[in-house]
Amino acid sequence: MPQEVTFGIAIVVLVFLFLIIWLLFFLVYYQRKKRDFIEDQQRMEANYKIELTRVEQEIQEETIKQIGYELHDNIGQLVTVAKIHLQNLMKSNPESQLGEIHVVVSKALEELRRLSKSLDASPIENQSLKDLLEKDQARINQLGHVEFILEIVGTPVEIDSKKKIILYRMIQEIVTNALKHAKCDEIKVLIDYGSNDIKFIVSDNGNGFDTSIMNSNESGGSGLRHLKSRVMLLGGQLLLDSSKESGTKYQIICPKSSLCNTK
């Protein structure tokens, strides 16, 4: 075989090998870029959901605060005026039964003031989570229908004020749902301060529910999805264990590092 032909074949083989190597390199590069693009999209979507949740939480807190102001400043003022009028009527009609009405109005005004304070986030920021839950515990136990048990394990740490409000509202929501729907006679809130994580466990001994139905039901599962989105905002995870007639247990598990920073 002439040397020129051999050289030509060698050149063709080298070019062919180069094309194959280049094609393989291109495929690997393309797959890597595709994977990076998908990861970026997922990261952007997760960040968007977190930011959306944060904005929704801010709007919710502001709305609750405004409702508290309205209760205290407007409705509370009207009830106060009604109470003053009753006092004047009682002076001119001491033999009437206005005294009983005065007691009812006084209790209504006291409850209204208590409610307006509970809706205001400002006092919450200045109290520990334990103090806030102890007040709820006293209020619920005073009703006499359900026993509220609060247990603290480990050494408490100071939680960022805004994140403390989110946690407190979530625990409140879970407890309120248990009071409304669980038909239970005991609700327990356990805060476990571990070395790396903090666990917030809310359980009841009520009738429970089928979690698969809850997850698939658009209206019934909206509250659960809202809880999950707020837990995600805190960098934690939400675990739910429930079945009919066996009670319900929520576990909110958050790293200490995500709750105790001030960013």
SULRATA-V689203 format. One record per pair of residues at least 24 apart in sequence whose C-alpha atoms are under 6 Angstrom apart, sorted by the first residue. I is the first residue (numbers start at 1). J is the second residue. Records with the same first field share a line. If there is no record, write none. Layout:
I = J ; J
This chain:
50 = 233
64 = 119
65 = 119 ; 120
68 = 116 ; 119 ; 120
71 = 116
72 = 116
125 = 161
146 = 185 ; 186
147 = 186
148 = 187 ; 188
149 = 188
150 = 188 ; 189
151 = 190
152 = 190 ; 191
153 = 192
154 = 193
155 = 193
159 = 259 ; 260
160 = 259 ; 260 ; 262
182 = 206 ; 207
196 = 255 ; 256
197 = 254 ; 255 ; 256
198 = 253 ; 254
199 = 252 ; 253
200 = 251 ; 252
201 = 250 ; 251
202 = 249 ; 250
203 = 248 ; 249
204 = 247 ; 248
205 = 247
206 = 247
207 = 244 ; 245 ; 247
208 = 242 ; 243 ; 244 ; 245 ; 246 ; 247 ; 248
209 = 242 ; 243 ; 244
210 = 243
